[in-house]
Amino acid sequence: MSGTTGSRAAGAAPVPSRFDLDDDTGRGQGGIRGRQARRLNAPNQLWGSNGVALGPDGRLYVAQFLAGRISAVDPVGGDVDTVVPMDSPVQSPDDLAFGADGSMYIADLVPGRVWRRSPAGEYTLVADDVTNPNGITCVGDRLFVNEMTFDGRLLELFPDGGAPRVLTQGLALGNAMQRGPDGHLYYPHMLTGQVWRIPPDGGAPEVVAEDVHEPVAVRFDQGGVLHVLSRGVEGIVTRIDLHGTGSRTLVTSGLVGLDNAAFDTENRMYVTSYASGGVTELHPDGRTRELVPRGLDGPYGVTIDLGGTVYAADHYRVASPAATHEGEPSSAGRAAATGGVTTHTLLMFAHGIVADGDLLHLTSQYGQVQTHDRTTGTTRERVAGLRQPTGIALRPDGTLLVAETGAGRVIAVAADDTVTVVAEGLDRPVDVAVAPDGRCYAGESRLGSVLRLDDGGPVTVAEGMGTPEGLAVLGDDLYLVDTAHRTLRAVDLTTGRTRTEAEDLPVGPPPGVVPRATPALIAGGLPGLAAPFAGLAATPDGALLLSANGEGTVLRIEPAARRTPDD
């Protein structure tokens, strides 16, 4: 695609996209009619990278919770191959481990399942009643898993049959664990900043490290030194020589949102990031080598401020693509771009977003509307307890409009946080947009229609729109992303005529993949998997910004001359 930016050196091969949009025509596979489009960041090959393990073939196997797939990475060149595809029986792989016979065991978090994938590629269900299975490890032929929940359990599972054996419970959010040099199982309590251990044959668990910074994973290197990864923004790794001098040292990597790690036979450490994907080699002194570039996990909503900086709501954070104006880096992009993306703040479950001066207003599909102040770095909750709010827009008077998808309504949030209902009795509104005259529009994703929300009730202005998600208004036209047909559509708000502006957009699952049933939004009382959302925003110069969640980019779709209506 014309104007592609990325993190690889000049002359290096472009980062591949599963939608084959790396040509230089600006048209993409199938063509973009009437519009030129360019990426503001490089595609992301790993939509979030979570559990990682060294496989029998020497490759790094990476679980991608958000994407619902597992990939194998060449630790030399960084080539990525899909091993467990998006339409496999596995819905939300969060961690994985290999048994002595080469079988892959997978913690499928949201549905509460543990799978065995044989060396021949056959899937067998090991357990289906584990609450939020996360950390998983093999000790020879034995399989252990823990639960990421309050009062979680650590279990031994038996792939050939037999009831699970409970080693202990009371885990305060378990996560990645491993057998230590002393034969014990080591695991973190994410909520309490502790590392625990327990004999694999049972016994009393004991604390081995306290005051560890936001522990998310424990890993031992080839020399038996314990490495505890932090899930925070600084990318801290705490090294504890438990079985030697007892010393503790910190390595600050700058890798936002670490998730897991693996050591190869030469003691090289490879780390993953739930917040930005990718795989990175981390040296003992904090230096890094990017093996698979990091990028955007979604993106979901997208917006632009008056200074021209683009912001994406990226599930775990607010981030900016490095390029904004005609391929030039934004001020944010110049600061700390990795994978063509800058992280501004870790903000859990950021989905809809709209800029408002120094403020960013956001929704979470888990029920919140929040406002983040970029000048102070603070975030305050405006509304809680909503049913899957997704898209958000700003009225000229500062009132926020929110598509409360799960409740079938659109609400308004005033400056004093008073909530009023704009429209209710809708089916599944996903996004809202405000026209220059102040009128509000909503897209019905399941019904394929666009509504104008008048005082007298909703008025249908367009039908047959497939699955409309992101909405934006430019002049007399309302634009929408139809993710069912991967098109950009325009509705003339004066005449009601519609036209197709772009086709073969990189949104949704890749061509040929039949989407599985959407995993649960809530799992074990904690957030599960939020529905994807391809956001759309208008720029002051008449372009459109698209959350191309099928490849992990933000696309700038350039202004175009008015086209002949399709219908």
N, C-alpha and C positions, 0 to 999 in steps of 0.2 A: 504494500500500500504506500502511496506517495507520502513522503514526509514522516515515515516511521522513525520513532526514536526508541532507544533501548540502552542497556547498560553494557553491552559488549563492545569491544574495541573496534575502531574503524577498520573495515575490511573483513571483519568476522562475519560468519553466516548469521542471517537474521534469526531471531527466536521464532521457532515454528508456531503456527496457529492451527488449531484443528479445523478451522474454516478456510484455510488456504488463501489468506488475504495478504500475502507477502509480495505480490507483484508491484510494479512501479506505475501502474496505470491509474491508481486511485479509484478503480472501479470494483475490484474484488471479484470473487467467484460469482458468476451469473450477472455481473454488472450492477452498477448503481446509477439508475437512470436519472439524468438531470442534475445530479449532485456529485461533487468530488468529496471524498472523505479521507481523513488521515488520522492516524493514531497519535495520541498525546503521550503514550507510554508503550513499552513493549508488551507483547502477550505474556501471560503467566502459564507456564507449563504445569505447575503444581498449584491447584486451587486450595491454598492452605496446605502445609505439610505438618503432619502430626507424628505418629509413631514411625520409627525407622529402625531397621534391623539389617545386619549383613547376612545375605543369603548364602546358600551352599555354593553358588556360582561366583561369589565374590562381588556381586552387585549389591547396591543399597536399595532395599525395598521400602517404599514410603507410602504410608496410609494417608489418604486425603479425606478427612471427615466431611467437609463441605461438598466436595465433588462426588463422594460415594464411589471412589475407585482407589486402586493401589497401583503404583508404578514402580518399575525397576530402573535404577540410575547407574550408569557406568561411572565408577569413582575416578576414572582418569579423564575421560573427555566430556562427561556430563550428559551423554545421550540418554533420553528418557523413552522407555517402552511401557505401554499399558499392559499390566498383567491381570488385574481384576477390573473389568470394565464397568462403566456406569450402569449397565443394565444386567449386572450379575445379581445373584440372590442377596449379596451384601449391600446394605443400605447406607451405613454411616461408619466406615472403619476408622477407629481412632488409634489403635495400636495393634502390633503384630509381633509374632515370634516364630522361630523355626524349631521344629522337633528334631530328634536325632535321625529320623528317616527322611528328612528334607521336607516334611509337611509344613505348610504355613498355617498358623493358628491366628485367627482374626477376632478382635474385640469389636463387635458391631453395636455401638453404644445405644442409639436411640431405641431400637426394638428390643434391646436387652438380650442379644444372642451372641454366642461364640461359635465360630465356624472353623472347620478344618478344610483346607484346600490341599489335596494330595499333589505329589509331584507330577501326576498326569493331568492335573487341572480339574479334578472332580471335587464338588463341594459336599460336605457332610455337616449337618447341624450337630454340634456337641452339646449345647445347652441353649434354652430359650427362656429361662426364667431368672436371669441375672439382672439386677438393677444397675443400669448405666455401667456396663463392663468397660473398663478402661485399661489400667495396667495389666499386661499379660507377659508371661515369661515361661520358658521351658527349662527344666533341669533334667537333662537326659530325655527319658521317655515320659516324664511327669509334666503336667500342665497346671499352671497357677494363674489366677486372675483376681483382680480386686475391683471394687465398686467405687465409682466417683459419685458419692452421695453422702449425706449426713448419716452417721452411724452405719457406714458401709462395711462390707465383709471382705475378707480375703479367703478365697476358696481354692481347693484343689479340684479340678475337673478330670473326668475319666472319658477320653474319646471313644473307648470301646464299650461304654455303658457303665452304669452305676451312678448312685446319687452323689451330688457334690459333697465334699467334706469341708466344713467350716474350720479354718485355722484360728481365726480371730474375727472380731467385729469392733465397732466403735471407731472406724476410720473417719477422719474429718476430711472427706474428699480425697480418696486414693487416686493414684495416677501411676506413671511409668515406674516399674520396679525391676529388680534384677537380683540374681544370686550373687552373694559376695564371696571373697576368698575364703571366708570361714564357713561357707556352706549355708549361711542364713539367707533368708529373703529380705531384701531392703526395700523400703517403700516410703514415699512422702505422705505427710498430712498437709495438704495445701492450705487449709485454713489456720493451722496453728504454727506454721513455720518450723516443723520438726521432721526428722527422719527417724524411722523406726526399723526394727528388724525382728524376725521370728524364725525359729527353726522350721524347715519344711515339713518335718514330721509332727509339728505342733509343739505347744509349750507357751510360756508366758512371753508376750511381746515386750520389747524394751526400747526406750528412746536412746539413740546413739548420737544425735546432734540436735541442738535447739538454736533458736534465733537465726534460722537460715532464711535468706531473703526470698520470699514468695516461691517456695519450692514446687516444681511441677514434674520433675523427673530425676531419678537417681541412676547413675551409670558408673561402672568401674572400668578403669583403663587396664591395659595389659600388665601394668605394674601393681595393680590392686588398689590404686588411689581412687577414692570416691569423688565423683563429680556430681554436684547438685545444680540443676538448671533452674533459673528464675524465669517466671512468666512475665516479668515486668518490662518497662520500656528501655531500661539500660542494658539489657542483655547480660546480666550477671551470671557467672558460673562460680560456685563455691567449691574449691578443691580441699578435701579433708583426707589426710593420711591416717586413717583410722587404725590401720594395722602396722604402722611404722612409727613415725615421730609424734603423730597426733596433731601436727601443724595444720593450720587452716589459712588458705590464701584465697583472694578474690581476683577473678579475671572479668573485666568489664569489656564486653565485645562490641557494644553498640547495636547488636542485632535485636530488634524489637520483637518481643513476644516469643521467646524461645519455647520450644515444646518438648523436644526429645533429642537423643544423641545416640551415635553408634561409633565404636572404635574398630578399625580394621586390624589385621594381623601385624601391621607395622606401627600400631598405636596412633594412627592418625584419627583425629576426632572430627566427626561430621555431625552438624546440628541442623535441626529443622525449626520452622517458625509457623505457629498457628496463625499469626497475624498477617504474614506476607508471603508464605509459601517458600519455595526454593530449598536448596541444600547448600550449606556452606561449610568448608573446612575451617576449623577454629584451632589455631596454634596455641601452645601453652602461654605465650606472651601476649595473647589477645589479637594478634594479626589474623586476618581472614583471607580465604580464597573462595570466591564465589564459584561453585560447581554448577548449580542450576540457578539462574537468576531469580530473584524475588520480584514480586509485583503486587497486583491487586487480587484479593480473595474473591471478590464479586466482579465488579462493583454493583452496588444497589442504587440508591439515589445519587444524583449529581447536581451541582449548582455552581454558579460563578459570582464572585463579588465585584464591586465597582472598580477595583484595581486590576481586574482581569485574572485573578487567581482562581483556578478551578478546584473544587473540593468534591471528593467522592465519599459517600457513606459506605464503608467497606466491612461491615459486620462487626469486626472487633476494634475498629479504629476510624478516625477521620484522616484521609490522606489526599495528596495532590499528585496528579501526573506532572512530570517535570516540564513538559512543553505546553505552552498555552497559545501565545500569539505567533502565528506563522512559523512555528517550529522553534521559537525562542524560549529558553527556560524562564519560568516565573521566578519571583523572588524566593518563593518556597522551594522551587525546584533547584535553585542554585545552592540552597543551604545544605541539603543532605540527601540527594537523590540516590536511591538504591533500586535497581531494576526499573529505572525511570519513574520512581514513585517516592514521595516524601511522606513520612508519617508525622502528623501534627500532634495527635494525642491518641492514646489507647482509650477507646470509649466503647464499652461492650454493647454489641447488638445495635449498632448504628445502621439504620435502613433508609428512611426518608431524610432528606436534607434540603434546606433552603437558606441562602445567605441574606443577612439583614444588617448592613453596616459592619460593625465589629462583632456581630453575633452570628452564630450558626444555630438554627433551630432544627431539631432532629426528632425522628420517631424511632421507636423500637417495636418490632412486631410482638414483643413480650409485654406491651401494654403502656409504655411510657412516651410522653412528649417531654423533651429536654431542651434547654438553651445553653449553649457553650459560648463563653465570652473569650474571644481570642486574645484580648489584651491582658486579661488576668489569668487565663488558663483554667478558670473555674467553670463548673457545670452545675446547673440547678434543675431540679425536676419541676416541671410545670403541671403535668397531669399524670396520674398512674391509674392502673386498673382498667384500661381500655382493652378491647378485644381486637388484637392484631392490627393496630394502626400501621399504615404503610406510607402512602404518599402524603406530602405536606406542601402547602403553598402559602404565600404571604399576600394579604390584601394591602392596598395603599395606606390604610389607616393603622397598619401594624398588627391587625388580627391574623392569627394563624388559622388556616383551614386544613383539616386532617381527614383523610380517608380512613375511617375505622372499618377495615375490611371485614373482620369477623363479625361485627355487629350489623353490617348492612346499612351503614349510615355515614354521613359527613357531618363533622362537628366544627365549631369555631371556638378558638381559645383566645380570650381577650388579654390585654396587657396585665390585668390583675388576676389572670388564670381562671376567670370565670368561663365555664363551658356551656355553650348553647348548641342545640341541634339545628343544623341547616337543612338536612334532608334525612329521612329515615325510611325504612321499608324497602331499601334497595337490596339487590342480590349480593354482589361481591365487588364493591367499588375498591379499586387499587390505588388510583392516583387522582389528584385534583389539580386544576389550573385556573388562574385568574386572568381574564382579558383586560385590556386597557380601560374598558368602560366599567370595570368592577364586577362583571358577571362571573359566576363560578361554574366550572364544568367538571364533570366526573366521568370516569370510564368504568363501565361494567365489564370486568374481565371475563366472566363466565357467559354473559349474554351477548358479548360482542357489540355493545352499543356505547354511544357517548350521550350524556345527558347534560342539559343546562338546568341548573338548580335555581329556578325562579321562586319568588315568594309564594306563588300559588301552587307550587309542586314541581317535580321534575318534568322536563320536556325533552323528548328524544330528538337529537339533532343529527344522528347518524346511526345506522345499523349495519350488520354484516361486516363488522370490523375484526373478526377473528377473536384474538385475545388481547385487547388493548391494555397496556400497562402504563408506561410513562407518557405523560401529557405535557404539552407546552403550547403557549399561544404566541404567535408573531403576527402583529397587525390584525388582518381580518381572517387569518387562518389558524386553526387549531391542528397541531401535529400530534400523532400518537404512534407508539411502537406496538405493532401487532406481532407478539412473540410466537403465535401459532403459525404464522406464515413468514415470519422473519422479514417483515416489511415496515417501512416508514410510510404512514398514510397522512394525508392532509384533508381537512374538512374546511371548506369555505363557509365561514360563519354568516355570511350575507345571503348566499344562494343555497347552502346546504349540499352543494356538489362535493364529491370526494375525488381524490386522485392518489396515485402511488408515486412517492418521491424516491424511494430506494428499495432495493430488493436484496435478498441473500445477506441480511445483516447477521453478524456473529452474536446472536442472542440465543439463549436456551441451550438445550443439549445438542451435540453435534449431529449432522445429518446421518440418518440411518439408525439412530439410537431411539428406541421407544421408551419414553420416560416411565419409570416405575411409579407406583403410588407414592404420594408425598409422605415422607416420614413425619412422625408426630412433632408438633410444635413444642410440647412439654414432655419430658421423659424423667420419670422418677422424681417428680416435683421440681426439677431443674430445667433450664432451657434445653430444648432438643434442637431440631433443625428448622430454621425459618425458611419460608418460601422465597425463591429468588425473585428479584424485581429489577427489570430493565428500565432505569430512570431516564428522563429526558429533560433538558433545560434549554432555554433560549439565551443567546448571548446578545449584548447590546448592539453588535454589528450585524445582526440578522442571521447568524449561524445557529446550529443546534449542537448540543452536546449529548451524546448517547452513552449510557452505561452498557458496554458490550460485554455482558456477563458470560457469554459463551467462550470468550478468549481472555478475559481479565484485562480489558483495556477501556479507556475512555476515547470515543471517537468524536472528532469535530467534523460535522457535516456542513460543508460550506453553503453560503446562500446560493439560490438558483433563480433563474427567470421563471415566471409563472408558466405552468404547463396546461395542456389541454386536459379537461376532466376525463377520467376513465369511465365514469357513469353519471 
